[in-house]
Amino acid sequence: MEKNLFIYLLIANVITFVIYGIDKWKARHDRWRVPESVLILLAILGGSLGALLAMRLFHHKTKKNKFAFGIPIILVLQISAMIFYACNQIIGK
């Protein structure tokens, strides 16, 4: 189970990072953009670390509060959930 979760999170974060990068490129070239709701959803679905890294690397969405504060909050909640799960696995054994 843990291996599958790791693979899922790795893929989710790589996809999220790439899509944030594509959206930044599209913003610079005045093209059709990825909706903000999709960018947030990708973070919620496990790509929060990829989103945060892309925001910092590409300087993308860093001035929008829902991204500047929302993405780190999502990441902290996801890390907390993983720690809670791991602790329950250890205690449950």
BAKOL-222158 format. One record per residue: residue number from 1; x, y, z of N, C-alpha, C in turn; residue in three letters. Coordinates in pm, whole numbers. Layout:
! residues N
<site><k>NUM</k><n_east>X</n_east><n_north>Y</n_north><n_up>Z</n_up><ca_east>X</ca_east><ca_north>Y</ca_north><ca_up>Z</ca_up><c_east>X</c_east><c_north>Y</c_north><c_up>Z</c_up><r>ALA</r></site>
...
//
This chain:
! residues 93
<site><k>1</k><n_east>82</n_east><n_north>-120</n_north><n_up>0</n_up><ca_east>0</ca_east><ca_north>0</ca_north><ca_up>0</ca_up><c_east>86</c_east><c_north>126</c_north><c_up>0</c_up><r>MET</r></site>
<site><k>2</k><n_east>190</n_east><n_north>130</n_north><n_up>85</n_up><ca_east>274</ca_east><ca_north>248</ca_north><ca_up>94</ca_up><c_east>348</c_east><c_north>274</c_north><c_up>-38</c_up><r>GLU</r></site>
<site><k>3</k><n_east>389</n_east><n_north>167</n_north><n_up>-106</n_up><ca_east>458</ca_east><ca_north>182</ca_north><ca_up>-233</ca_up><c_east>364</c_east><c_north>244</c_north><c_up>-337</c_up><r>LYS</r></site>
<site><k>4</k><n_east>240</n_east><n_north>197</n_north><n_up>-341</n_up><ca_east>142</ca_east><ca_north>251</ca_north><ca_up>-435</ca_up><c_east>114</c_east><c_north>398</c_north><c_up>-406</c_up><r>ASN</r></site>
<site><k>5</k><n_east>105</n_east><n_north>433</n_north><n_up>-277</n_up><ca_east>82</ca_east><ca_north>572</ca_north><ca_up>-239</ca_up><c_east>199</c_east><c_north>659</c_north><c_up>-282</c_up><r>LEU</r></site>
<site><k>6</k><n_east>320</n_east><n_north>610</n_north><n_up>-261</n_up><ca_east>439</ca_east><ca_north>685</ca_north><ca_up>-302</ca_up><c_east>439</c_east><c_north>709</c_north><c_up>-453</c_up><r>PHE</r></site>
<site><k>7</k><n_east>409</n_east><n_north>605</n_north><n_up>-529</n_up><ca_east>406</ca_east><ca_north>618</ca_north><ca_up>-675</ca_up><c_east>297</c_east><c_north>717</c_north><c_up>-718</c_up><r>ILE</r></site>
<site><k>8</k><n_east>179</n_east><n_north>706</n_north><n_up>-656</n_up><ca_east>70</ca_east><ca_north>798</ca_north><ca_up>-687</ca_up><c_east>112</c_east><c_north>943</c_north><c_up>-659</c_up><r>TYR</r></site>
<site><k>9</k><n_east>168</n_east><n_north>968</n_north><n_up>-540</n_up><ca_east>207</ca_east><ca_north>1104</ca_north><ca_up>-504</ca_up><c_east>318</c_east><c_north>1156</c_north><c_up>-594</c_up><r>LEU</r></site>
<site><k>10</k><n_east>410</n_east><n_north>1071</n_north><n_up>-632</n_up><ca_east>517</ca_east><ca_north>1112</ca_north><ca_up>-723</ca_up><c_east>459</c_east><c_north>1155</c_north><c_up>-857</c_up><r>LEU</r></site>
<site><k>11</k><n_east>372</n_east><n_north>1073</n_north><n_up>-912</n_up><ca_east>309</ca_east><ca_north>1106</ca_north><ca_up>-1041</ca_up><c_east>224</c_east><c_north>1232</c_north><c_up>-1029</c_up><r>ILE</r></site>
<site><k>12</k><n_east>144</n_east><n_north>1242</n_north><n_up>-923</n_up><ca_east>57</ca_east><ca_north>1359</ca_north><ca_up>-903</ca_up><c_east>139</c_east><c_north>1487</c_north><c_up>-894</c_up><r>ALA</r></site>
<site><k>13</k><n_east>252</n_east><n_north>1482</n_north><n_up>-824</n_up><ca_east>334</ca_east><ca_north>1601</ca_north><ca_up>-809</ca_up><c_east>407</c_east><c_north>1638</c_north><c_up>-936</c_up><r>ASN</r></site>
<site><k>14</k><n_east>453</n_east><n_north>1541</n_north><n_up>-1011</n_up><ca_east>519</ca_east><ca_north>1570</ca_north><ca_up>-1139</ca_up><c_east>418</c_east><c_north>1631</c_north><c_up>-1237</c_up><r>VAL</r></site>
<site><k>15</k><n_east>299</n_east><n_north>1573</n_north><n_up>-1246</n_up><ca_east>196</ca_east><ca_north>1626</ca_north><ca_up>-1335</ca_up><c_east>158</c_east><c_north>1769</c_north><c_up>-1293</c_up><r>ILE</r></site>
<site><k>16</k><n_east>139</n_east><n_north>1790</n_north><n_up>-1164</n_up><ca_east>103</ca_east><ca_north>1923</ca_north><ca_up>-1114</ca_up><c_east>211</c_east><c_north>2025</c_north><c_up>-1146</c_up><r>THR</r></site>
<site><k>17</k><n_east>336</n_east><n_north>1989</n_north><n_up>-1122</n_up><ca_east>449</ca_east><ca_north>2077</ca_north><ca_up>-1150</ca_up><c_east>450</c_east><c_north>2116</c_north><c_up>-1298</c_up><r>PHE</r></site>
<site><k>18</k><n_east>434</n_east><n_north>2018</n_north><n_up>-1384</n_up><ca_east>437</ca_east><ca_north>2042</ca_north><ca_up>-1529</ca_up><c_east>320</c_east><c_north>2132</c_north><c_up>-1570</c_up><r>VAL</r></site>
<site><k>19</k><n_east>201</n_east><n_north>2107</n_north><n_up>-1518</n_up><ca_east>84</ca_east><ca_north>2187</ca_north><ca_up>-1556</ca_up><c_east>99</c_east><c_north>2330</c_north><c_up>-1507</c_up><r>ILE</r></site>
<site><k>20</k><n_east>153</n_east><n_north>2351</n_north><n_up>-1388</n_up><ca_east>179</ca_east><ca_north>2488</ca_north><ca_up>-1341</ca_up><c_east>280</c_east><c_north>2556</c_north><c_up>-1434</c_up><r>TYR</r></site>
<site><k>21</k><n_east>382</n_east><n_north>2483</n_north><n_up>-1478</n_up><ca_east>479</ca_east><ca_north>2538</ca_north><ca_up>-1571</ca_up><c_east>418</c_east><c_north>2573</c_north><c_up>-1705</c_up><r>GLY</r></site>
<site><k>22</k><n_east>331</n_east><n_north>2486</n_north><n_up>-1754</n_up><ca_east>262</ca_east><ca_north>2513</ca_north><ca_up>-1881</ca_up><c_east>174</c_east><c_north>2636</c_north><c_up>-1867</c_up><r>ILE</r></site>
<site><k>23</k><n_east>104</n_east><n_north>2647</n_north><n_up>-1753</n_up><ca_east>18</ca_east><ca_north>2763</ca_north><ca_up>-1732</ca_up><c_east>99</c_east><c_north>2892</c_north><c_up>-1727</c_up><r>ASP</r></site>
<site><k>24</k><n_east>215</n_east><n_north>2888</n_north><n_up>-1667</n_up><ca_east>301</ca_east><ca_north>3007</ca_north><ca_up>-1664</ca_up><c_east>346</c_east><c_north>3042</c_north><c_up>-1806</c_up><r>LYS</r></site>
<site><k>25</k><n_east>384</n_east><n_north>2942</n_north><n_up>-1883</n_up><ca_east>425</ca_east><ca_north>2966</ca_north><ca_up>-2022</ca_up><c_east>309</c_east><c_north>3029</c_north><c_up>-2101</c_up><r>TRP</r></site>
<site><k>26</k><n_east>189</n_east><n_north>2974</n_north><n_up>-2081</n_up><ca_east>72</ca_east><ca_north>3027</ca_north><ca_up>-2151</ca_up><c_east>43</c_east><c_north>3170</c_north><c_up>-2108</c_up><r>LYS</r></site>
<site><k>27</k><n_east>64</n_east><n_north>3201</n_north><n_up>-1982</n_up><ca_east>42</ca_east><ca_north>3337</ca_north><ca_up>-1933</ca_up><c_east>137</c_east><c_north>3435</c_north><c_up>-2002</c_up><r>ALA</r></site>
<site><k>28</k><n_east>260</n_east><n_north>3394</n_north><n_up>-2018</n_up><ca_east>360</ca_east><ca_north>3480</ca_north><ca_up>-2083</ca_up><c_east>334</c_east><c_north>3499</c_north><c_up>-2232</c_up><r>ARG</r></site>
<site><k>29</k><n_east>269</n_east><n_north>3401</n_north><n_up>-2295</n_up><ca_east>247</ca_east><ca_north>3404</ca_north><ca_up>-2439</ca_up><c_east>101</c_east><c_north>3435</c_north><c_up>-2474</c_up><r>HIS</r></site>
<site><k>30</k><n_east>26</n_east><n_north>3485</n_north><n_up>-2377</n_up><ca_east>-112</ca_east><ca_north>3528</ca_north><ca_up>-2400</ca_up><c_east>-196</c_east><c_north>3419</c_north><c_up>-2465</c_up><r>ASP</r></site>
<site><k>31</k><n_east>-189</n_east><n_north>3301</n_north><n_up>-2409</n_up><ca_east>-265</ca_east><ca_north>3186</ca_north><ca_up>-2459</ca_up><c_east>-374</c_east><c_north>3148</c_north><c_up>-2360</c_up><r>ARG</r></site>
<site><k>32</k><n_east>-456</n_east><n_north>3052</n_north><n_up>-2402</n_up><ca_east>-561</ca_east><ca_north>2999</ca_north><ca_up>-2316</ca_up><c_east>-497</c_east><c_north>2942</c_north><c_up>-2189</c_up><r>TRP</r></site>
<site><k>33</k><n_east>-553</n_east><n_north>2974</n_north><n_up>-2074</n_up><ca_east>-494</ca_east><ca_north>2938</ca_north><ca_up>-1945</ca_up><c_east>-564</c_east><c_north>2818</c_north><c_up>-1881</c_up><r>ARG</r></site>
<site><k>34</k><n_east>-493</n_east><n_north>2753</n_north><n_up>-1793</n_up><ca_east>-550</ca_east><ca_north>2647</ca_north><ca_up>-1711</ca_up><c_east>-633</c_east><c_north>2716</c_north><c_up>-1603</c_up><r>VAL</r></site>
<site><k>35</k><n_east>-759</n_east><n_north>2676</n_north><n_up>-1585</n_up><ca_east>-841</ca_east><ca_north>2740</ca_north><ca_up>-1481</ca_up><c_east>-779</c_east><c_north>2725</c_north><c_up>-1342</c_up><r>PRO</r></site>
<site><k>36</k><n_east>-792</n_east><n_north>2830</n_north><n_up>-1260</n_up><ca_east>-738</ca_east><ca_north>2826</ca_north><ca_up>-1125</ca_up><c_east>-797</c_east><c_north>2711</c_north><c_up>-1045</c_up><r>GLU</r></site>
<site><k>37</k><n_east>-924</n_east><n_north>2680</n_north><n_up>-1069</n_up><ca_east>-987</ca_east><ca_north>2570</ca_north><ca_up>-996</ca_up><c_east>-917</c_east><c_north>2437</c_north><c_up>-1025</c_up><r>SER</r></site>
<site><k>38</k><n_east>-870</n_east><n_north>2419</n_north><n_up>-1147</n_up><ca_east>-797</ca_east><ca_north>2297</ca_north><ca_up>-1183</ca_up><c_east>-662</c_east><c_north>2294</c_north><c_up>-1112</c_up><r>VAL</r></site>
<site><k>39</k><n_east>-594</n_east><n_north>2408</n_north><n_up>-1106</n_up><ca_east>-464</ca_east><ca_north>2415</ca_north><ca_up>-1039</ca_up><c_east>-479</c_east><c_north>2382</c_north><c_up>-890</c_up><r>LEU</r></site>
<site><k>40</k><n_east>-583</n_east><n_north>2435</n_north><n_up>-827</n_up><ca_east>-608</ca_east><ca_north>2405</ca_north><ca_up>-686</ca_up><c_east>-645</c_east><c_north>2257</c_north><c_up>-669</c_up><r>ILE</r></site>
<site><k>41</k><n_east>-729</n_east><n_north>2206</n_north><n_up>-757</n_up><ca_east>-771</ca_east><ca_north>2066</ca_north><ca_up>-749</ca_up><c_east>-651</c_east><c_north>1972</c_north><c_up>-760</c_up><r>LEU</r></site>
<site><k>42</k><n_east>-558</n_east><n_north>2002</n_north><n_up>-849</n_up><ca_east>-438</ca_east><ca_north>1919</ca_north><ca_up>-862</ca_up><c_east>-361</c_east><c_north>1914</c_north><c_up>-731</c_up><r>LEU</r></site>
<site><k>43</k><n_east>-353</n_east><n_north>2026</n_north><n_up>-661</n_up><ca_east>-285</ca_east><ca_north>2030</ca_north><ca_up>-532</ca_up><c_east>-361</c_east><c_north>1944</c_north><c_up>-430</c_up><r>ALA</r></site>
<site><k>44</k><n_east>-492</n_east><n_north>1958</n_north><n_up>-428</n_up><ca_east>-575</ca_east><ca_north>1881</ca_north><ca_up>-333</ca_up><c_east>-562</c_east><c_north>1731</c_north><c_up>-359</c_up><r>ILE</r></site>
<site><k>45</k><n_east>-551</n_east><n_north>1693</n_north><n_up>-485</n_up><ca_east>-543</ca_east><ca_north>1551</ca_north><ca_up>-520</ca_up><c_east>-405</c_east><c_north>1490</c_north><c_up>-495</c_up><r>LEU</r></site>
<site><k>46</k><n_east>-318</n_east><n_north>1564</n_north><n_up>-429</n_up><ca_east>-188</ca_east><ca_north>1509</ca_north><ca_up>-391</ca_up><c_east>-70</c_east><c_north>1580</c_north><c_up>-452</c_up><r>GLY</r></site>
<site><k>47</k><n_east>-93</n_east><n_north>1680</n_north><n_up>-534</n_up><ca_east>17</ca_east><ca_north>1749</ca_north><ca_up>-601</ca_up><c_east>59</c_east><c_north>1878</c_north><c_up>-534</c_up><r>GLY</r></site>
<site><k>48</k><n_east>35</n_east><n_north>1890</n_north><n_up>-405</n_up><ca_east>62</ca_east><ca_north>2017</ca_north><ca_up>-336</ca_up><c_east>211</c_east><c_north>2052</c_north><c_up>-333</c_up><r>SER</r></site>
<site><k>49</k><n_east>297</n_east><n_north>1954</n_north><n_up>-317</n_up><ca_east>441</ca_east><ca_north>1982</ca_north><ca_up>-316</ca_up><c_east>486</c_east><c_north>2026</c_north><c_up>-455</c_up><r>LEU</r></site>
<site><k>50</k><n_east>439</n_east><n_north>1960</n_north><n_up>-559</n_up><ca_east>471</ca_east><ca_north>1999</ca_north><ca_up>-695</ca_up><c_east>420</c_east><c_north>2138</c_north><c_up>-727</c_up><r>GLY</r></site>
<site><k>51</k><n_east>300</n_east><n_north>2171</n_north><n_up>-677</n_up><ca_east>244</ca_east><ca_north>2305</ca_north><ca_up>-697</ca_up><c_east>330</c_east><c_north>2410</c_north><c_up>-629</c_up><r>ALA</r></site>
<site><k>52</k><n_east>369</n_east><n_north>2384</n_north><n_up>-505</n_up><ca_east>449</ca_east><ca_north>2480</ca_north><ca_up>-430</ca_up><c_east>586</c_east><c_north>2500</c_north><c_up>-495</c_up><r>LEU</r></site>
<site><k>53</k><n_east>649</n_east><n_north>2392</n_north><n_up>-538</n_up><ca_east>778</ca_east><ca_north>2403</ca_north><ca_up>-605</ca_up><c_east>766</c_east><c_north>2480</c_north><c_up>-736</c_up><r>LEU</r></site>
<site><k>54</k><n_east>661</n_east><n_north>2454</n_north><n_up>-812</n_up><ca_east>640</ca_east><ca_north>2524</ca_north><ca_up>-938</ca_up><c_east>613</c_east><c_north>2672</c_north><c_up>-914</c_up><r>ALA</r></site>
<site><k>55</k><n_east>536</n_east><n_north>2702</n_north><n_up>-811</n_up><ca_east>508</ca_east><ca_north>2842</ca_north><ca_up>-778</ca_up><c_east>637</c_east><c_north>2917</c_north><c_up>-750</c_up><r>MET</r></site>
<site><k>56</k><n_east>725</n_east><n_north>2854</n_north><n_up>-676</n_up><ca_east>852</ca_east><ca_north>2918</ca_north><ca_up>-640</ca_up><c_east>946</c_east><c_north>2927</c_north><c_up>-759</c_up><r>ARG</r></site>
<site><k>57</k><n_east>959</n_east><n_north>2819</n_north><n_up>-834</n_up><ca_east>1053</ca_east><ca_north>2815</ca_north><ca_up>-946</ca_up><c_east>1009</c_east><c_north>2906</c_north><c_up>-1060</c_up><r>LEU</r></site>
<site><k>58</k><n_east>880</n_east><n_north>2902</n_north><n_up>-1094</n_up><ca_east>830</ca_east><ca_north>2979</ca_north><ca_up>-1207</ca_up><c_east>777</c_east><c_north>3117</c_north><c_up>-1167</c_up><r>PHE</r></site>
<site><k>59</k><n_east>776</n_east><n_north>3145</n_north><n_up>-1036</n_up><ca_east>718</ca_east><ca_north>3270</ca_north><ca_up>-985</ca_up><c_east>576</c_east><c_north>3285</c_north><c_up>-1038</c_up><r>HIS</r></site>
<site><k>60</k><n_east>499</n_east><n_north>3180</n_north><n_up>-1018</n_up><ca_east>365</ca_east><ca_north>3172</ca_north><ca_up>-1074</ca_up><c_east>262</c_east><c_north>3165</c_north><c_up>-962</c_up><r>HIS</r></site>
<site><k>61</k><n_east>164</n_east><n_north>3253</n_north><n_up>-968</n_up><ca_east>52</ca_east><ca_north>3259</ca_north><ca_up>-873</ca_up><c_east>97</c_east><c_north>3294</c_north><c_up>-732</c_up><r>LYS</r></site>
<site><k>62</k><n_east>214</n_east><n_north>3350</n_north><n_up>-716</n_up><ca_east>266</ca_east><ca_north>3379</ca_north><ca_up>-582</ca_up><c_east>202</c_east><c_north>3502</c_north><c_up>-519</c_up><r>THR</r></site>
<site><k>63</k><n_east>137</n_east><n_north>3585</n_north><n_up>-598</n_up><ca_east>73</ca_east><ca_north>3706</ca_north><ca_up>-544</ca_up><c_east>-76</c_east><c_north>3685</c_north><c_up>-516</c_up><r>LYS</r></site>
<site><k>64</k><n_east>-128</n_east><n_north>3572</n_north><n_up>-554</n_up><ca_east>-269</ca_east><ca_north>3543</ca_north><ca_up>-529</ca_up><c_east>-279</c_east><c_north>3470</c_north><c_up>-396</c_up><r>LYS</r></site>
<site><k>65</k><n_east>-357</n_east><n_north>3528</n_north><n_up>-304</n_up><ca_east>-366</ca_east><ca_north>3474</ca_north><ca_up>-168</ca_up><c_east>-411</c_east><c_north>3329</c_north><c_up>-164</c_up><r>ASN</r></site>
<site><k>66</k><n_east>-507</n_east><n_north>3293</n_north><n_up>-251</n_up><ca_east>-556</ca_east><ca_north>3155</ca_north><ca_up>-244</ca_up><c_east>-447</c_east><c_north>3055</c_north><c_up>-283</c_up><r>LYS</r></site>
<site><k>67</k><n_east>-347</n_east><n_north>3100</n_north><n_up>-355</n_up><ca_east>-234</ca_east><ca_north>3013</ca_north><ca_up>-387</ca_up><c_east>-121</c_east><c_north>3032</c_north><c_up>-286</c_up><r>PHE</r></site>
<site><k>68</k><n_east>-88</n_east><n_north>3157</n_north><n_up>-254</n_up><ca_east>23</ca_east><ca_north>3186</ca_north><ca_up>-162</ca_up><c_east>-1</c_east><c_north>3126</c_north><c_up>-24</c_up><r>ALA</r></site>
<site><k>69</k><n_east>-126</n_east><n_north>3124</n_north><n_up>20</n_up><ca_east>-157</ca_east><ca_north>3066</ca_north><ca_up>151</ca_up><c_east>-224</c_east><c_north>2929</c_north><c_up>138</c_up><r>PHE</r></site>
<site><k>70</k><n_east>-307</n_east><n_north>2913</n_north><n_up>35</n_up><ca_east>-382</ca_east><ca_north>2789</ca_north><ca_up>20</ca_up><c_east>-297</c_east><c_north>2667</c_north><c_up>-9</c_up><r>GLY</r></site>
<site><k>71</k><n_east>-203</n_east><n_north>2679</n_north><n_up>-99</n_up><ca_east>-119</ca_east><ca_north>2563</ca_north><ca_up>-135</ca_up><c_east>-35</c_east><c_north>2516</c_north><c_up>-16</c_up><r>ILE</r></site>
<site><k>72</k><n_east>34</n_east><n_north>2606</n_north><n_up>57</n_up><ca_east>107</ca_east><ca_north>2559</ca_north><ca_up>176</ca_up><c_east>15</c_east><c_north>2496</c_north><c_up>281</c_up><r>PRO</r></site>
<site><k>73</k><n_east>-106</n_east><n_north>2550</n_north><n_up>297</n_up><ca_east>-200</ca_east><ca_north>2491</ca_north><ca_up>393</ca_up><c_east>-240</c_east><c_north>2351</c_north><c_up>349</c_up><r>ILE</r></site>
<site><k>74</k><n_east>-268</n_east><n_north>2333</n_north><n_up>221</n_up><ca_east>-301</ca_east><ca_north>2201</ca_north><ca_up>168</ca_up><c_east>-185</c_east><c_north>2104</c_north><c_up>193</c_up><r>ILE</r></site>
<site><k>75</k><n_east>-62</n_east><n_north>2150</n_north><n_up>167</n_up><ca_east>55</ca_east><ca_north>2064</ca_north><ca_up>188</ca_up><c_east>69</c_east><c_north>2024</c_north><c_up>335</c_up><r>LEU</r></site>
<site><k>76</k><n_east>52</n_east><n_north>2120</n_north><n_up>425</n_up><ca_east>61</ca_east><ca_north>2089</ca_north><ca_up>569</ca_up><c_east>-47</c_east><c_north>1990</c_north><c_up>610</c_up><r>VAL</r></site>
<site><k>77</k><n_east>-168</n_east><n_north>2008</n_north><n_up>560</n_up><ca_east>-276</ca_east><ca_north>1915</ca_north><ca_up>593</ca_up><c_east>-246</c_east><c_north>1775</c_north><c_up>539</c_up><r>LEU</r></site>
<site><k>78</k><n_east>-191</n_east><n_north>1767</n_north><n_up>419</n_up><ca_east>-159</ca_east><ca_north>1637</ca_north><ca_up>362</ca_up><c_east>-46</c_east><c_north>1568</c_north><c_up>438</c_up><r>GLN</r></site>
<site><k>79</k><n_east>56</n_east><n_north>1644</n_north><n_up>475</n_up><ca_east>165</ca_east><ca_north>1587</ca_north><ca_up>555</ca_up><c_east>113</c_east><c_north>1542</c_north><c_up>690</c_up><r>ILE</r></site>
<site><k>80</k><n_east>27</n_east><n_north>1622</n_north><n_up>751</n_up><ca_east>-32</ca_east><ca_north>1585</ca_north><ca_up>880</ca_up><c_east>-112</c_east><c_north>1456</c_north><c_up>869</c_up><r>SER</r></site>
<site><k>81</k><n_east>-188</n_east><n_north>1442</n_north><n_up>761</n_up><ca_east>-266</ca_east><ca_north>1320</ca_north><ca_up>740</ca_up><c_east>-175</c_east><c_north>1199</c_north><c_up>724</c_up><r>ALA</r></site>
<site><k>82</k><n_east>-63</n_east><n_north>1216</n_north><n_up>654</n_up><ca_east>31</ca_east><ca_north>1105</ca_north><ca_up>637</ca_up><c_east>96</c_east><c_north>1067</c_north><c_up>769</c_up><r>MET</r></site>
<site><k>83</k><n_east>131</n_east><n_north>1167</n_north><n_up>850</n_up><ca_east>190</ca_east><ca_north>1139</ca_north><ca_up>981</ca_up><c_east>89</c_east><c_north>1068</c_north><c_up>1070</c_up><r>ILE</r></site>
<site><k>84</k><n_east>-35</n_east><n_north>1117</n_north><n_up>1070</n_up><ca_east>-142</ca_east><ca_north>1055</ca_north><ca_up>1148</ca_up><c_east>-160</c_east><c_north>909</c_north><c_up>1106</c_up><r>PHE</r></site>
<site><k>85</k><n_east>-164</n_east><n_north>885</n_north><n_up>976</n_up><ca_east>-178</ca_east><ca_north>749</ca_north><ca_up>924</ca_up><c_east>-61</c_east><c_north>660</c_north><c_up>966</c_up><r>TYR</r></site>
<site><k>86</k><n_east>61</n_east><n_north>714</n_north><n_up>954</n_up><ca_east>180</ca_east><ca_north>636</ca_north><ca_up>991</ca_up><c_east>180</c_east><c_north>603</c_north><c_up>1139</c_up><r>ALA</r></site>
<site><k>87</k><n_east>143</n_east><n_north>700</n_north><n_up>1221</n_up><ca_east>136</ca_east><ca_north>675</ca_north><ca_up>1366</ca_up><c_east>34</c_east><c_north>569</c_north><c_up>1400</c_up><r>CYS</r></site>
<site><k>88</k><n_east>-79</n_east><n_north>573</n_north><n_up>1334</n_up><ca_east>-182</ca_east><ca_north>473</ca_north><ca_up>1358</ca_up><c_east>-138</c_east><c_north>335</c_north><c_up>1313</c_up><r>ASN</r></site>
<site><k>89</k><n_east>-60</n_east><n_north>330</n_north><n_up>1208</n_up><ca_east>-6</ca_east><ca_north>202</ca_north><ca_up>1160</ca_up><c_east>91</c_east><c_north>144</c_north><c_up>1263</c_up><r>GLN</r></site>
<site><k>90</k><n_east>175</n_east><n_north>229</n_north><n_up>1320</n_up><ca_east>273</ca_east><ca_north>185</ca_north><ca_up>1419</ca_up><c_east>203</c_east><c_north>141</c_north><c_up>1547</c_up><r>ILE</r></site>
<site><k>91</k><n_east>111</n_east><n_north>221</n_north><n_up>1594</n_up><ca_east>39</ca_east><ca_north>191</ca_north><ca_up>1719</ca_up><c_east>-49</c_east><c_north>68</c_north><c_up>1702</c_up><r>ILE</r></site>
<site><k>92</k><n_east>-107</n_east><n_north>54</n_north><n_up>1584</n_up><ca_east>-199</ca_east><ca_north>-57</ca_north><ca_up>1558</ca_up><c_east>-131</c_east><c_north>-192</c_north><c_up>1549</c_up><r>GLY</r></site>
<site><k>93</k><n_east>2</n_east><n_north>-193</n_north><n_up>1532</n_up><ca_east>73</ca_east><ca_north>-322</ca_north><ca_up>1516</ca_up><c_east>108</c_east><c_north>-382</c_north><c_up>1648</c_up><r>LYS</r></site>
//
